[in-house]
């Protein structure tokens, strides 16, 4: 598999339950939902002010939660790509759910 675009440092890669999708986050301040079999980006989630450090998906894959160096935890709607809620002032968050 060959990816045609150059990206900044990837901090986290998360495989979604069935293996048909993966989620990356990193120094470009965004999360990207990929189809790893085709090597294409399906959706980009932007809203962090600094690098994104970690992400986790909900059990039904309808939402994503991410944390970043900007001291925020963000809840995303997977289908629309919209930011649902931003929680500010979380300076110690580096990983979600004890991973």
C-alpha positions in Angstrom: 0.0 0.0 0.0 1.3 3.4 -0.9 0.1 6.8 0.5 0.6 9.6 -1.9 0.6 12.6 0.6 3.2 13.7 3.0 2.0 14.3 6.6 3.5 15.7 9.8 4.3 13.5 12.7 1.6 10.9 13.6 1.2 10.6 17.4 -1.4 7.9 17.6 -3.0 5.3 15.3 -6.2 3.6 16.4 -7.8 0.7 14.6 -11.6 0.7 14.6 -13.3 -2.6 15.7 -13.8 -4.3 12.4 -10.4 -3.3 10.9 -12.0 -1.5 8.0 -11.1 1.9 9.4 -8.2 3.5 11.3 -7.8 6.8 13.0 -4.6 8.9 13.1 -3.9 12.0 15.1 -0.8 14.1 15.4 1.2 17.3 15.0 -1.0 18.7 12.2 -3.7 19.5 14.9 -6.3 17.1 13.4 -7.6 13.6 13.4 -8.0 11.6 10.1 -10.3 8.7 9.5 -8.8 6.3 6.9 -9.7 3.3 4.9 -6.4 1.4 5.4 -7.1 -1.1 2.6 -7.4 1.7 0.0 -5.0 4.2 1.7 -7.4 7.1 1.5 -8.6 9.6 4.0 -12.4 9.5 4.5 -12.8 12.4 6.8 -10.7 15.0 8.7 -11.6 16.3 12.1 -10.1 19.8 12.9 -10.6 21.8 16.0 -7.5 21.4 18.3 -5.2 24.3 18.7 -2.0 22.2 19.0 -1.0 18.6 18.3 -3.5 15.8 19.0 -2.1 13.3 21.5 -4.7 10.5 21.6 -8.1 9.5 20.5 -10.7 6.8 21.3 -13.9 5.7 19.6 -17.3 5.0 21.2 -18.6 1.5 21.4 -21.0 2.1 18.5 -18.4 4.0 16.4 -20.7 7.1 16.3 -18.4 9.4 18.3 -14.7 10.0 18.8 -13.0 11.6 21.8 -9.6 13.2 21.4 -7.2 15.1 23.7 -4.5 17.5 22.7 -1.6 19.7 23.8 -4.0 22.6 23.8 -5.3 21.3 27.1 -8.7 20.3 25.6 -10.7 17.1 25.3 -12.9 17.1 22.2 -16.0 15.0 21.4 -16.6 14.5 17.7 -19.6 13.2 15.6 -18.0 10.6 13.3 -20.6 10.9 10.5 -20.7 14.7 10.2 -17.2 15.5 11.3 -18.6 18.2 13.5 -17.2 19.0 16.9 -19.9 18.1 19.5 -18.3 19.5 22.6 -15.0 20.9 23.7 -13.8 20.5 27.3 -11.1 23.0 28.2 -8.4 23.2 30.9 -7.3 19.5 31.0 -3.6 20.1 31.3 -2.6 16.6 32.4 -4.4 14.5 29.7 -1.9 12.6 27.5 -3.8 9.4 27.0 -7.5 8.5 27.0 -9.0 5.5 28.9 -5.7 4.3 30.4 -4.2 3.0 27.1 
